[in-house]
Amino acid sequence: MNAATVAGEKRSARKTLFFIATYAISFGCLFWVLAHTDYEQMAHDIARMHWGWVSFAMTTDVLVYFFHGWRWSLLLSPLAPVPFWRSVRAIYVGLFANEILPFRAGEVIRCYLQARWNVLPFSVTLSSALIERIFDGVWLVICLAVALRIARVPNAYVNVGTTLAVAVLAGSVLVGAAMFWKESTYAALSRNRYLRHLAVLLEDLHIIGHSRFLYFSAIASAPYLLLQVLPIWAMGKAYGGVELSLGEAFVIMVIVRIAAIVPQAPGNLGLFNAAAIAGLGVFGIDKVTASNFSLVLWAVITLPLLVVGSIAVAITGARIGELHYEARASMKRPAGSQRGA
């Protein structure tokens, strides 16, 4: 057995173990949530929900990704005139994929579609997604600092937030190095077998980083994150026994978003619910009510994205499995050949 085969088997074993661990954590959280759920009470509460507020929650949950599309088009504008609606469509396809495929495969799929539709190198759209995540991380860390002034956030989420801050700092350093010391950074990354794959992103980060649209995109990231408070706040008004102020909904949003950083099963099911229960518990909501509410909230913010995402996938004329396969294949091609298919 040659060295390449052995290395491939080791990578496959690590992926398998990671897959098992991820699903074990997600389903462990889900079973814990279901153990505290009162189904009879939940059915009663659903029958009495205020459906006007539910509709508002669903609508705002879908429309918030228009800001994401606007931000993405801004970020890519130094490289190509990317239509706003095209970015929004790619994002909804990615969201649909995230709900049914593991490990947020939708992130790669949306980048692949953006590259294909706009005849951009795949590495460019991947670089833009990396910058988006840095922006999201910066604003989430800021929001966590604000949330800590409002309520006592559980230590586990503060620890994850601290880890996020370190990762954001590292990402910011990478973008800064790409902007101002591209050649020396490329040489340094190329010598490290673990960091070598980042070297191909430097040219794209360099171009994007020297554009004024980088700063516009950073500012646009704030409303994209803050508007995600509205579905939680609206559901608090719709669901009996869970009346939330905007400040309380903000804290819960921060906790849920921090939990979403952890790798998990499709749709964030399990960890999302556990995080929502933790957030509700901060404000004195009992565990049974919080468990019931977390399941209803998850359905309200997930089902609309599945519907809109499925429509976006249908418009592409391809199946989500085909897009996933093509996106993964495109990632394996040399950087110079990553052009829209």
N, C-alpha and C positions, 0 to 999 in steps of 0.2 A: 504494500500500500504506500503510495507516494505521499510527500508532504502536503501537496495541495488537497488531496483527498481527505487526509486527516484533519487539516484545517477546516475544510468544508463541513465535515461531520461534527467538529466541535462547535462551529457556528450554528449548525442546525440544532444541536442539543441545547445550546444556550437559548435559542429562540423558543424552543419547545418549553423549556423550564420557565422562561419569562411569560409565555402565553398561559401556562398552567397557573402560575402565581397570580397573574393579573386577574384571571377569571375567578380564581379561588377567593381573592379579596372582594371582588365585586359581588359575587353571589353570596359570600358570607355576610356582607353588609345587607344584601337584599333579604336574606332569611331572617336576619336580626330585626329588620324593619317589619317584615310580615308577622313576626312573632308578637309584635306590639300593636298590630292593627286590629281594630274592632270593625269587622266588615258590615255588621248590621248598622252600627252607628254611621259608618262612612256612607252607606247607601241612603240612609235617612238624610244626612247632610247634603249629599249630592242632589237629592230631590228638592231640597229647599234652597239651593244655591241661587244667587242673583245672576241670571244669565247675561244680563247687560254688561256686568263687570267681567264675566268670563269672556265674552266676545271682545271686550276692550283688551284683556290680557293676551288673548290669541293674536289680535291684530297688531299690537305693539311688539309682540315677540317676533312676528314675521317681518315687520317693517324696520326693526332695528338693524337688520342686515343690509338695508339700503345704505346706511352710513358706512358699513364695511365695504360695500361695493364702491362707493364714492371715494373712500380712502385709498382703496387699491388702485383705482384709475389714476388718482393723483400721484401715487407713488411711482407708477409705471410711465407717467407722462413724459419724463425726460428721454425715454427710450422708444416710445411709440404712442400714438393717439389711441388709447384704449377706450372704447365706448363704455359709458356707465352701465347700460343695461346688459352688456356682455359680461362685465365683471360680476354683476348681481346674479346673472344666470349661472355662472361658474361656481359662485359661492353656494347657491342653493343646491346644486348638484353635489357639491362637497359635503354640505350639511346632511343631505339624504344618505350619502355614503357613510358618514360618521355614525348615523343612527343604526346601520345594519351591518357594517364591517368593523373588525377590531382595529385598535391602535390608530384611530383617527386617519384612516386611509383616505378620507375625503380631502385632507390637506394636500396630498400629492395629486389627487385626481383633479382638483380645481386648478392647481398650478399647470398641470398637463393641458387642460382644456384652454386655459388662458394663452398658453404658448402656441397651441395648435390654431386657435381662432385668430390670433393676432400676428402669426408668423414671427414669434419671438423665440430665442433660445430658451430651452426648458430651465437652464441654470439661472436665467434672469428672473423668471417667475418664482423659482424656489428662493432666490435671494430676497425678493420682495416679501415673500411670506415670512422669512426669517426676521426681516426688519419689522414687519407687523407684530410678530410675537414679542419683539423687544419693546415696542411701543406699548402693547397690551400689558406686558410685565411691569413697565415703569408706572403706568397709571394704576395698576392693581396694587402695587406696593404702596403708592400714595394713598389709595383708598383704604388699604388696611391700616395705615397710620391714622387716618381719620376715624375709621371704625373703632379703633382702640380708645379713642377719646369719647365715643358714644356709649360703648358697652364693653363688657369683659369677654373678649373673644377667647374660646378654648385654646389652651396652649398648643395642642397638636396643629391647629391651623396657623398659629403664629409661627411655629417652627417651619412649616412648609413655606410660609410667606418669606421667612428669613432666607431659606434656601433659594427661593425664587429671586430675591434681591441679589444674591451672589451670582446667579445665572444671568440675570439682566445686566449686571455690571460686566461680566465676562463678554456677553454679546455686544455691549456698547463699546468695549475695548476693541473687539474685532472690527466693528464698523468704523471706529475711529482710525484704527491701523490701516484699514483698506482705503480710507479717504486720504490719509496724509503720508503713509509709509508703505505703499502698495508693494513695491519691489522687495524690500527687505522682509516684509511680512510673508510674502509668497515663498521666499527662500526658506524662512524659518518653518513654515507649515509643511513644506514639501519634504523636509528632512525627517518629519515625524509620521510614522505609519498610521497613527491613530487620527492625526489632524490633516493628513494629506488631502482627504476629500473636500475639506473646506477651502483649499487653495483655489479650486475652480470657481468659487463664488466671489473671489476678491475683485475681479474686473467689474463684475456687475454691481457689487457693493460700492465700488469706487465711483462708478457713473451715477448711481442713484444718490449716493451720499453727498455729491457735490451739487445737487440740485436744490433750489429753494423749495421745491415741492416736498422734499423730505420733511421740512418743518411744518408745512401745511398738513401733511399726513399725520404727523405727531399730534398736532392740535385736534385733528378730526377724530383721533382715537379716544379722546375724553368723552364726547357725547355717545360714541358707540358703546362704551362701557357703562356709562351712567344711565342710559336709557333702558338697560337690562334690569333696572330696579322696578320699572313700571309693571311688568307682568306679575311680579311677586306682590307688589303693593295692591294691585287690582284684585288678585286672587284672595288676598287678606280681607278685602271688602266683600267678595263674593261668597266666601266660605264661612259658615257659622262657627263662632267660637275662636276665630283667628282674625282679630282686628289689628292691623299693623299701620303704624305711622310710616311716613316716607323714610325717616331715619332708621327705624327698625328694619324696614324692607331693604334699605341700603346695606346694613350690616349682614343680613342674611344673604344678599347677593354676593357680597365679598367672600363670605365663607364658602358658598357654593362654587364660586369661580376658582377659589384656591383649591378646593377639592378636585376640580376638573383638571388640574395640572397633573395629578397622579394618573398613570396609565391604567385603563379600566376597560370593562366590557363595552360593546356598542351601546350607544344611547345614554351613557353615563348611569345606567340603571344600577341601583345599589348604593354606590358612593354618593351620587346626587342626593338620594333620599336621606342617607345618614348625615350628610352635611346640612341639609335643610332642617332635620330634627335637631341637630346641635345648635343651629342658629335660632330656631324657635325656642329651644330650651333656655337660651340666654335671657329671653324675655318672659320666662315663667309659663310657657305653654306646656301642658303635661304631655308625656311621651305618647300616649294613645292618640290624642288629638293631633299631635305633631306628625305621627306616623301616617294617620289617615290623610292629613293635609298634604304631606310630602308626595304621596302617590297620586293624588288628584293634580297637584301642581306639576308633577313630572309629565302626566298625560296632557295637560293643557299646553305646555310649552314644547312638547315633542310631536304630538299628532299633527299640528298645523305645518310644521317643518317637513314632516314626512309627505304630506299632501302636496305642498308647494314644490318640494324637492323632486317628487315623482313626476310632476308636470315638467319641471326643468329637464329631468333626465329624458323624458319622452320627446321633448323638443330637439334634443341632441341627435335623436335617431339611433341611439346605441343603448345597449344594456349596461347596467352598472358594473357587472362582472367584466365585460369587455373593456370598459374604460379603466378599470383597476389594473387589468393585465397590461394594457397599452401604456399606462402611466409608469408601472414598474419596469417595463421593458425600456422605456425612454430614459429612465434614470440610470440604467446600466450602460447606455451609449456614451462614447467619448463626448466631452463638453462641446467640441467644435461641431458635432453632428446633431446636437439637440435643437433642431429646428421644427417648426410646426409641421405636423404630418398632414 
